[in-house]
Amino acid sequence: MTTMTSAQATRGILAPDNADKREEIIALLTEAYWMEVETVMSYLANSINPDGLRAMEVKESLEQDIEEELGHARQFGQRIKDLYGVVPGSSAFTATQSFLQPPAKQNDLVTVIRGVIEAETGAIDHYNKIIEVTEGVDPVTNDMVVTILKDEEGHRRLFEGFLREFEDVDAS
């Protein structure tokens, strides 16, 4: 349960009447926070491990995405705090993105690319849910997540292009 001061808002997400909705939003933001943190860990590994002639562009894209995803985690964390929630520490973390684990073969870029697409798709789905839940009740969170959603859609689109390119070369 969140703790607020005695002087409380009378309208909006911080109003006492919206306490349950605020808790729901904090839970969704916490899940988003962990998704971003886990993605950063996996993108870091997948930006270091790959070998081969075609690996450089994928690795460079992942390196750029690490900074964006870390920024998203910071935004989610700050919004959790703004809503009177508590940003969790590492002991609350549970890994869920098995599809993003580095492949055994360091030149298996297709597995890395497919993992990124799956991670971005999961984020897009979750962020659309947050947008739906916050619509009309929490415009600040809604606006923030709409902006983050745009980034995730761009990441997915880029890696879909990588996948098409790799599949075309491998089919030749």
Biotite code that builds the C-alpha atoms (Angstrom):
import biotite.structure as struc

atoms = struc.array([
    struc.Atom([0.000, 0.000, 0.000], chain_id="A", res_id=1, res_name="MET", atom_name="CA", element="C"),
    struc.Atom([1.278, 3.472, -0.827], chain_id="A", res_id=2, res_name="THR", atom_name="CA", element="C"),
    struc.Atom([1.785, 6.136, 1.818], chain_id="A", res_id=3, res_name="THR", atom_name="CA", element="C"),
    struc.Atom([0.838, 9.705, 1.060], chain_id="A", res_id=4, res_name="MET", atom_name="CA", element="C"),
    struc.Atom([0.890, 12.905, 3.112], chain_id="A", res_id=5, res_name="THR", atom_name="CA", element="C"),
    struc.Atom([-2.194, 14.265, 4.846], chain_id="A", res_id=6, res_name="SER", atom_name="CA", element="C"),
    struc.Atom([-2.700, 16.914, 2.145], chain_id="A", res_id=7, res_name="ALA", atom_name="CA", element="C"),
    struc.Atom([-3.932, 14.849, -0.783], chain_id="A", res_id=8, res_name="GLN", atom_name="CA", element="C"),
    struc.Atom([-5.114, 15.559, -4.283], chain_id="A", res_id=9, res_name="ALA", atom_name="CA", element="C"),
    struc.Atom([-8.863, 15.554, -4.723], chain_id="A", res_id=10, res_name="THR", atom_name="CA", element="C"),
    struc.Atom([-8.779, 14.545, -8.396], chain_id="A", res_id=11, res_name="ARG", atom_name="CA", element="C"),
    struc.Atom([-6.641, 12.428, -10.691], chain_id="A", res_id=12, res_name="GLY", atom_name="CA", element="C"),
    struc.Atom([-4.578, 9.348, -10.010], chain_id="A", res_id=13, res_name="ILE", atom_name="CA", element="C"),
    struc.Atom([-3.321, 10.681, -6.651], chain_id="A", res_id=14, res_name="LEU", atom_name="CA", element="C"),
    struc.Atom([-6.836, 11.165, -5.252], chain_id="A", res_id=15, res_name="ALA", atom_name="CA", element="C"),
    struc.Atom([-7.821, 8.773, -2.449], chain_id="A", res_id=16, res_name="PRO", atom_name="CA", element="C"),
    struc.Atom([-10.714, 7.464, -4.555], chain_id="A", res_id=17, res_name="ASP", atom_name="CA", element="C"),
    struc.Atom([-8.158, 6.173, -7.090], chain_id="A", res_id=18, res_name="ASN", atom_name="CA", element="C"),
    struc.Atom([-5.988, 4.256, -4.603], chain_id="A", res_id=19, res_name="ALA", atom_name="CA", element="C"),
    struc.Atom([-6.857, 0.853, -6.096], chain_id="A", res_id=20, res_name="ASP", atom_name="CA", element="C"),
    struc.Atom([-6.244, 2.061, -9.655], chain_id="A", res_id=21, res_name="LYS", atom_name="CA", element="C"),
    struc.Atom([-2.939, 3.601, -8.542], chain_id="A", res_id=22, res_name="ARG", atom_name="CA", element="C"),
    struc.Atom([-1.857, 0.279, -7.024], chain_id="A", res_id=23, res_name="GLU", atom_name="CA", element="C"),
    struc.Atom([-2.780, -1.501, -10.282], chain_id="A", res_id=24, res_name="GLU", atom_name="CA", element="C"),
    struc.Atom([-0.736, 0.999, -12.282], chain_id="A", res_id=25, res_name="ILE", atom_name="CA", element="C"),
    struc.Atom([2.234, 0.692, -9.918], chain_id="A", res_id=26, res_name="ILE", atom_name="CA", element="C"),
    struc.Atom([2.137, -3.099, -10.372], chain_id="A", res_id=27, res_name="ALA", atom_name="CA", element="C"),
    struc.Atom([2.108, -2.710, -14.175], chain_id="A", res_id=28, res_name="LEU", atom_name="CA", element="C"),
    struc.Atom([4.941, -0.172, -14.028], chain_id="A", res_id=29, res_name="LEU", atom_name="CA", element="C"),
    struc.Atom([6.953, -2.477, -11.779], chain_id="A", res_id=30, res_name="THR", atom_name="CA", element="C"),
    struc.Atom([6.580, -5.286, -14.302], chain_id="A", res_id=31, res_name="GLU", atom_name="CA", element="C"),
    struc.Atom([7.671, -2.897, -17.068], chain_id="A", res_id=32, res_name="ALA", atom_name="CA", element="C"),
    struc.Atom([10.643, -1.809, -14.954], chain_id="A", res_id=33, res_name="TYR", atom_name="CA", element="C"),
    struc.Atom([11.799, -5.419, -14.563], chain_id="A", res_id=34, res_name="TRP", atom_name="CA", element="C"),
    struc.Atom([11.266, -6.129, -18.269], chain_id="A", res_id=35, res_name="MET", atom_name="CA", element="C"),
    struc.Atom([13.582, -3.245, -19.135], chain_id="A", res_id=36, res_name="GLU", atom_name="CA", element="C"),
    struc.Atom([16.215, -4.204, -16.541], chain_id="A", res_id=37, res_name="VAL", atom_name="CA", element="C"),
    struc.Atom([16.277, -7.807, -17.754], chain_id="A", res_id=38, res_name="GLU", atom_name="CA", element="C"),
    struc.Atom([16.460, -6.660, -21.365], chain_id="A", res_id=39, res_name="THR", atom_name="CA", element="C"),
    struc.Atom([19.472, -4.485, -20.521], chain_id="A", res_id=40, res_name="VAL", atom_name="CA", element="C"),
    struc.Atom([21.262, -7.501, -19.010], chain_id="A", res_id=41, res_name="MET", atom_name="CA", element="C"),
    struc.Atom([20.578, -9.696, -22.032], chain_id="A", res_id=42, res_name="SER", atom_name="CA", element="C"),
    struc.Atom([21.315, -6.992, -24.596], chain_id="A", res_id=43, res_name="TYR", atom_name="CA", element="C"),
    struc.Atom([24.634, -6.372, -22.858], chain_id="A", res_id=44, res_name="LEU", atom_name="CA", element="C"),
    struc.Atom([25.621, -10.037, -23.167], chain_id="A", res_id=45, res_name="ALA", atom_name="CA", element="C"),
    struc.Atom([24.349, -10.194, -26.738], chain_id="A", res_id=46, res_name="ASN", atom_name="CA", element="C"),
    struc.Atom([26.266, -7.043, -27.672], chain_id="A", res_id=47, res_name="SER", atom_name="CA", element="C"),
    struc.Atom([29.536, -8.607, -26.476], chain_id="A", res_id=48, res_name="ILE", atom_name="CA", element="C"),
    struc.Atom([29.344, -12.291, -27.424], chain_id="A", res_id=49, res_name="ASN", atom_name="CA", element="C"),
    struc.Atom([28.622, -12.430, -31.185], chain_id="A", res_id=50, res_name="PRO", atom_name="CA", element="C"),
    struc.Atom([31.424, -13.184, -33.638], chain_id="A", res_id=51, res_name="ASP", atom_name="CA", element="C"),
    struc.Atom([31.586, -13.116, -37.389], chain_id="A", res_id=52, res_name="GLY", atom_name="CA", element="C"),
    struc.Atom([31.546, -10.770, -40.334], chain_id="A", res_id=53, res_name="LEU", atom_name="CA", element="C"),
    struc.Atom([27.882, -9.847, -39.979], chain_id="A", res_id=54, res_name="ARG", atom_name="CA", element="C"),
    struc.Atom([27.895, -9.365, -36.208], chain_id="A", res_id=55, res_name="ALA", atom_name="CA", element="C"),
    struc.Atom([29.077, -5.756, -35.996], chain_id="A", res_id=56, res_name="MET", atom_name="CA", element="C"),
    struc.Atom([25.857, -4.004, -37.025], chain_id="A", res_id=57, res_name="GLU", atom_name="CA", element="C"),
    struc.Atom([23.720, -6.136, -34.696], chain_id="A", res_id=58, res_name="VAL", atom_name="CA", element="C"),
    struc.Atom([26.147, -5.568, -31.802], chain_id="A", res_id=59, res_name="LYS", atom_name="CA", element="C"),
    struc.Atom([26.217, -1.808, -32.410], chain_id="A", res_id=60, res_name="GLU", atom_name="CA", element="C"),
    struc.Atom([22.415, -1.642, -32.493], chain_id="A", res_id=61, res_name="SER", atom_name="CA", element="C"),
    struc.Atom([22.197, -3.559, -29.238], chain_id="A", res_id=62, res_name="LEU", atom_name="CA", element="C"),
    struc.Atom([24.747, -1.229, -27.626], chain_id="A", res_id=63, res_name="GLU", atom_name="CA", element="C"),
    struc.Atom([22.571, 1.763, -28.538], chain_id="A", res_id=64, res_name="GLN", atom_name="CA", element="C"),
    struc.Atom([19.427, -0.028, -27.355], chain_id="A", res_id=65, res_name="ASP", atom_name="CA", element="C"),
    struc.Atom([21.028, -0.741, -23.958], chain_id="A", res_id=66, res_name="ILE", atom_name="CA", element="C"),
    struc.Atom([21.134, 2.974, -23.216], chain_id="A", res_id=67, res_name="GLU", atom_name="CA", element="C"),
    struc.Atom([17.534, 3.484, -24.343], chain_id="A", res_id=68, res_name="GLU", atom_name="CA", element="C"),
    struc.Atom([16.231, 0.502, -22.382], chain_id="A", res_id=69, res_name="GLU", atom_name="CA", element="C"),
    struc.Atom([18.109, 1.639, -19.268], chain_id="A", res_id=70, res_name="LEU", atom_name="CA", element="C"),
    struc.Atom([16.533, 5.061, -19.722], chain_id="A", res_id=71, res_name="GLY", atom_name="CA", element="C"),
    struc.Atom([13.105, 3.425, -19.934], chain_id="A", res_id=72, res_name="HIS", atom_name="CA", element="C"),
    struc.Atom([13.777, 1.526, -16.683], chain_id="A", res_id=73, res_name="ALA", atom_name="CA", element="C"),
    struc.Atom([14.712, 4.821, -15.020], chain_id="A", res_id=74, res_name="ARG", atom_name="CA", element="C"),
    struc.Atom([11.496, 6.437, -16.271], chain_id="A", res_id=75, res_name="GLN", atom_name="CA", element="C"),
    struc.Atom([9.382, 3.548, -15.010], chain_id="A", res_id=76, res_name="PHE", atom_name="CA", element="C"),
    struc.Atom([11.171, 3.649, -11.661], chain_id="A", res_id=77, res_name="GLY", atom_name="CA", element="C"),
    struc.Atom([10.666, 7.383, -11.277], chain_id="A", res_id=78, res_name="GLN", atom_name="CA", element="C"),
    struc.Atom([6.978, 7.075, -12.133], chain_id="A", res_id=79, res_name="ARG", atom_name="CA", element="C"),
    struc.Atom([6.564, 4.273, -9.571], chain_id="A", res_id=80, res_name="ILE", atom_name="CA", element="C"),
    struc.Atom([8.035, 6.631, -6.971], chain_id="A", res_id=81, res_name="LYS", atom_name="CA", element="C"),
    struc.Atom([5.889, 9.569, -8.139], chain_id="A", res_id=82, res_name="ASP", atom_name="CA", element="C"),
    struc.Atom([2.805, 7.397, -7.582], chain_id="A", res_id=83, res_name="LEU", atom_name="CA", element="C"),
    struc.Atom([4.031, 6.668, -4.020], chain_id="A", res_id=84, res_name="TYR", atom_name="CA", element="C"),
    struc.Atom([5.258, 3.188, -4.824], chain_id="A", res_id=85, res_name="GLY", atom_name="CA", element="C"),
    struc.Atom([8.677, 1.769, -4.015], chain_id="A", res_id=86, res_name="VAL", atom_name="CA", element="C"),
    struc.Atom([11.098, 0.802, -6.757], chain_id="A", res_id=87, res_name="VAL", atom_name="CA", element="C"),
    struc.Atom([12.149, -2.784, -5.984], chain_id="A", res_id=88, res_name="PRO", atom_name="CA", element="C"),
    struc.Atom([15.707, -3.952, -5.441], chain_id="A", res_id=89, res_name="GLY", atom_name="CA", element="C"),
    struc.Atom([17.478, -6.907, -6.997], chain_id="A", res_id=90, res_name="SER", atom_name="CA", element="C"),
    struc.Atom([16.167, -9.469, -4.513], chain_id="A", res_id=91, res_name="SER", atom_name="CA", element="C"),
    struc.Atom([12.700, -9.018, -6.055], chain_id="A", res_id=92, res_name="ALA", atom_name="CA", element="C"),
    struc.Atom([13.985, -9.826, -9.561], chain_id="A", res_id=93, res_name="PHE", atom_name="CA", element="C"),
    struc.Atom([12.938, -13.000, -11.360], chain_id="A", res_id=94, res_name="THR", atom_name="CA", element="C"),
    struc.Atom([14.222, -13.637, -14.877], chain_id="A", res_id=95, res_name="ALA", atom_name="CA", element="C"),
    struc.Atom([11.533, -14.416, -17.476], chain_id="A", res_id=96, res_name="THR", atom_name="CA", element="C"),
    struc.Atom([13.169, -13.744, -20.845], chain_id="A", res_id=97, res_name="GLN", atom_name="CA", element="C"),
    struc.Atom([14.630, -17.152, -21.681], chain_id="A", res_id=98, res_name="SER", atom_name="CA", element="C"),
    struc.Atom([14.399, -16.265, -25.371], chain_id="A", res_id=99, res_name="PHE", atom_name="CA", element="C"),
    struc.Atom([17.064, -13.562, -24.917], chain_id="A", res_id=100, res_name="LEU", atom_name="CA", element="C"),
    struc.Atom([19.776, -15.806, -23.493], chain_id="A", res_id=101, res_name="GLN", atom_name="CA", element="C"),
    struc.Atom([23.009, -15.744, -25.489], chain_id="A", res_id=102, res_name="PRO", atom_name="CA", element="C"),
    struc.Atom([23.194, -18.652, -27.946], chain_id="A", res_id=103, res_name="PRO", atom_name="CA", element="C"),
    struc.Atom([25.860, -21.330, -27.477], chain_id="A", res_id=104, res_name="ALA", atom_name="CA", element="C"),
    struc.Atom([27.311, -20.568, -30.922], chain_id="A", res_id=105, res_name="LYS", atom_name="CA", element="C"),
    struc.Atom([28.680, -17.037, -30.955], chain_id="A", res_id=106, res_name="GLN", atom_name="CA", element="C"),
    struc.Atom([27.994, -16.632, -34.672], chain_id="A", res_id=107, res_name="ASN", atom_name="CA", element="C"),
    struc.Atom([24.283, -17.516, -34.264], chain_id="A", res_id=108, res_name="ASP", atom_name="CA", element="C"),
    struc.Atom([22.978, -14.021, -34.879], chain_id="A", res_id=109, res_name="LEU", atom_name="CA", element="C"),
    struc.Atom([19.541, -15.188, -35.999], chain_id="A", res_id=110, res_name="VAL", atom_name="CA", element="C"),
    struc.Atom([18.805, -16.478, -32.476], chain_id="A", res_id=111, res_name="THR", atom_name="CA", element="C"),
    struc.Atom([19.890, -13.128, -31.024], chain_id="A", res_id=112, res_name="VAL", atom_name="CA", element="C"),
    struc.Atom([17.763, -11.201, -33.518], chain_id="A", res_id=113, res_name="ILE", atom_name="CA", element="C"),
    struc.Atom([14.687, -13.377, -32.919], chain_id="A", res_id=114, res_name="ARG", atom_name="CA", element="C"),
    struc.Atom([15.143, -12.948, -29.163], chain_id="A", res_id=115, res_name="GLY", atom_name="CA", element="C"),
    struc.Atom([15.236, -9.160, -29.539], chain_id="A", res_id=116, res_name="VAL", atom_name="CA", element="C"),
    struc.Atom([12.078, -9.228, -31.663], chain_id="A", res_id=117, res_name="ILE", atom_name="CA", element="C"),
    struc.Atom([10.315, -11.351, -29.033], chain_id="A", res_id=118, res_name="GLU", atom_name="CA", element="C"),
    struc.Atom([11.439, -9.040, -26.213], chain_id="A", res_id=119, res_name="ALA", atom_name="CA", element="C"),
    struc.Atom([10.301, -5.940, -28.066], chain_id="A", res_id=120, res_name="GLU", atom_name="CA", element="C"),
    struc.Atom([6.976, -7.572, -28.942], chain_id="A", res_id=121, res_name="THR", atom_name="CA", element="C"),
    struc.Atom([6.414, -8.447, -25.278], chain_id="A", res_id=122, res_name="GLY", atom_name="CA", element="C"),
    struc.Atom([7.216, -4.881, -24.255], chain_id="A", res_id=123, res_name="ALA", atom_name="CA", element="C"),
    struc.Atom([4.868, -3.491, -26.913], chain_id="A", res_id=124, res_name="ILE", atom_name="CA", element="C"),
    struc.Atom([2.032, -5.710, -25.691], chain_id="A", res_id=125, res_name="ASP", atom_name="CA", element="C"),
    struc.Atom([2.619, -4.806, -22.038], chain_id="A", res_id=126, res_name="HIS", atom_name="CA", element="C"),
    struc.Atom([2.936, -1.078, -22.733], chain_id="A", res_id=127, res_name="TYR", atom_name="CA", element="C"),
    struc.Atom([-0.304, -1.101, -24.720], chain_id="A", res_id=128, res_name="ASN", atom_name="CA", element="C"),
    struc.Atom([-1.957, -2.642, -21.643], chain_id="A", res_id=129, res_name="LYS", atom_name="CA", element="C"),
    struc.Atom([-0.566, 0.160, -19.449], chain_id="A", res_id=130, res_name="ILE", atom_name="CA", element="C"),
    struc.Atom([-1.859, 2.726, -21.938], chain_id="A", res_id=131, res_name="ILE", atom_name="CA", element="C"),
    struc.Atom([-5.340, 1.171, -21.792], chain_id="A", res_id=132, res_name="GLU", atom_name="CA", element="C"),
    struc.Atom([-5.361, 1.043, -17.968], chain_id="A", res_id=133, res_name="VAL", atom_name="CA", element="C"),
    struc.Atom([-4.152, 4.641, -17.581], chain_id="A", res_id=134, res_name="THR", atom_name="CA", element="C"),
    struc.Atom([-6.458, 6.127, -20.244], chain_id="A", res_id=135, res_name="GLU", atom_name="CA", element="C"),
    struc.Atom([-8.560, 8.868, -18.687], chain_id="A", res_id=136, res_name="GLY", atom_name="CA", element="C"),
    struc.Atom([-7.244, 8.346, -15.142], chain_id="A", res_id=137, res_name="VAL", atom_name="CA", element="C"),
    struc.Atom([-3.454, 8.889, -15.283], chain_id="A", res_id=138, res_name="ASP", atom_name="CA", element="C"),
    struc.Atom([-2.477, 11.085, -18.237], chain_id="A", res_id=139, res_name="PRO", atom_name="CA", element="C"),
    struc.Atom([1.123, 11.481, -17.057], chain_id="A", res_id=140, res_name="VAL", atom_name="CA", element="C"),
    struc.Atom([1.841, 7.742, -17.052], chain_id="A", res_id=141, res_name="THR", atom_name="CA", element="C"),
    struc.Atom([-0.167, 7.352, -20.242], chain_id="A", res_id=142, res_name="ASN", atom_name="CA", element="C"),
    struc.Atom([1.877, 9.986, -22.070], chain_id="A", res_id=143, res_name="ASP", atom_name="CA", element="C"),
    struc.Atom([5.186, 8.581, -20.801], chain_id="A", res_id=144, res_name="MET", atom_name="CA", element="C"),
    struc.Atom([4.325, 5.040, -21.895], chain_id="A", res_id=145, res_name="VAL", atom_name="CA", element="C"),
    struc.Atom([3.082, 6.189, -25.325], chain_id="A", res_id=146, res_name="VAL", atom_name="CA", element="C"),
    struc.Atom([6.521, 7.759, -25.895], chain_id="A", res_id=147, res_name="THR", atom_name="CA", element="C"),
    struc.Atom([8.338, 4.620, -24.702], chain_id="A", res_id=148, res_name="ILE", atom_name="CA", element="C"),
    struc.Atom([6.071, 2.480, -26.901], chain_id="A", res_id=149, res_name="LEU", atom_name="CA", element="C"),
    struc.Atom([7.268, 4.427, -29.950], chain_id="A", res_id=150, res_name="LYS", atom_name="CA", element="C"),
    struc.Atom([10.886, 3.539, -29.094], chain_id="A", res_id=151, res_name="ASP", atom_name="CA", element="C"),
    struc.Atom([10.041, -0.154, -28.681], chain_id="A", res_id=152, res_name="GLU", atom_name="CA", element="C"),
    struc.Atom([8.184, -0.268, -31.994], chain_id="A", res_id=153, res_name="GLU", atom_name="CA", element="C"),
    struc.Atom([11.231, 1.266, -33.685], chain_id="A", res_id=154, res_name="GLY", atom_name="CA", element="C"),
    struc.Atom([13.553, -1.294, -32.087], chain_id="A", res_id=155, res_name="HIS", atom_name="CA", element="C"),
    struc.Atom([11.343, -4.166, -33.213], chain_id="A", res_id=156, res_name="ARG", atom_name="CA", element="C"),
    struc.Atom([11.116, -2.802, -36.754], chain_id="A", res_id=157, res_name="ARG", atom_name="CA", element="C"),
    struc.Atom([14.906, -2.482, -37.001], chain_id="A", res_id=158, res_name="LEU", atom_name="CA", element="C"),
    struc.Atom([15.496, -6.063, -35.876], chain_id="A", res_id=159, res_name="PHE", atom_name="CA", element="C"),
    struc.Atom([12.757, -7.373, -38.170], chain_id="A", res_id=160, res_name="GLU", atom_name="CA", element="C"),
    struc.Atom([14.815, -5.816, -40.978], chain_id="A", res_id=161, res_name="GLY", atom_name="CA", element="C"),
    struc.Atom([17.944, -7.545, -39.706], chain_id="A", res_id=162, res_name="PHE", atom_name="CA", element="C"),
    struc.Atom([16.079, -10.865, -39.650], chain_id="A", res_id=163, res_name="LEU", atom_name="CA", element="C"),
    struc.Atom([14.846, -10.451, -43.223], chain_id="A", res_id=164, res_name="ARG", atom_name="CA", element="C"),
    struc.Atom([18.380, -9.619, -44.362], chain_id="A", res_id=165, res_name="GLU", atom_name="CA", element="C"),
    struc.Atom([19.888, -12.644, -42.588], chain_id="A", res_id=166, res_name="PHE", atom_name="CA", element="C"),
    struc.Atom([17.170, -14.959, -43.867], chain_id="A", res_id=167, res_name="GLU", atom_name="CA", element="C"),
    struc.Atom([17.654, -13.660, -47.449], chain_id="A", res_id=168, res_name="ASP", atom_name="CA", element="C"),
    struc.Atom([21.440, -14.178, -47.291], chain_id="A", res_id=169, res_name="VAL", atom_name="CA", element="C"),
    struc.Atom([21.071, -17.640, -45.721], chain_id="A", res_id=170, res_name="ASP", atom_name="CA", element="C"),
    struc.Atom([18.510, -18.656, -48.379], chain_id="A", res_id=171, res_name="ALA", atom_name="CA", element="C"),
    struc.Atom([20.883, -17.703, -51.203], chain_id="A", res_id=172, res_name="SER", atom_name="CA", element="C"),
])
